[in-house]
Amino acid sequence: MPKTPRSGATYWRLLLLLPIVAVVWLPFYDHVGPTLWGWPFFYWYQMLWVLLTALITGFVFLMEDAGYEESGQ
């Protein structure tokens, strides 16, 4: 059965802008310190956002799916 969106269900998609801004804004993380287990900040910050992006995408998917209702016929 097709699903129809409820009002306000698509606002969760704005969360997907967080990883884009966090990784594209290079001056924010263009330095060596602090290190994490010997890894410079530049590298572990990007790897952290890979994991956070997966979590944010999954969360947005669940919220979007909950924002749709079955159209009964």
N, C-alpha and C positions, 0 to 999 in steps of 0.2 A: 504494500500500500504506500502511496506517496505521502511524504511528510510535508507539512506546511509550517513556515516559521511563525513563532509567536513574536509579538512586538518586543523589541529590545534584545532579541536573541543574538544579534550580530555585533553588539558592543564588545563582546569578549574578544573579538578579533583585534582590537586595539592593543591587547597585550602582546601581540606578535611584533609590534614595533620595538619593544624593549630590546630584544637581541640584536636587531638591526642597528639601532642607535648605539648600543653598547660596544659593538665591534667596529662600526664604521668610524666612530669618533676616536681616531688614532691618538691625538695628543693626551687623551686620558690614560692610556696604558703604555705609552712609548718610553719606558724606562726599565732599568734592570731590577731594582729593589722594590719591594721585599721579595726575597726568594722563598720558595717552598720546596723543601727536600732537594735543594741545590738547583732547582729550575728557576730561571729568571721570571719576573712578574709578567713580562710580555707573553711568554709561552703558556704559563699556567692560567693566566686570565682568559686566554682564548679557549683553552681546553675546558675551563669551567663553564664558559658560555655554550660550548657544544652540549654539555649535559643539561644546563639550564634551559636551553632552547628546546631540547627534547621534552623536558618536563612541562614547559610552558605550552608547547604544541599539543601535548596530550591533554593538559588541563583545558585548553580552549576547545579541543575536540569534544571532550566530555560535556562541557558547558553548552556548546552549540547543539550537541545531540539532545541534551536535556531541554533545550529551548525549542525543540520542534515537537509537534504533537501529531499523532497518527490521524489522518483524515479518514474517518470511518465511512463506509458506504453501505 
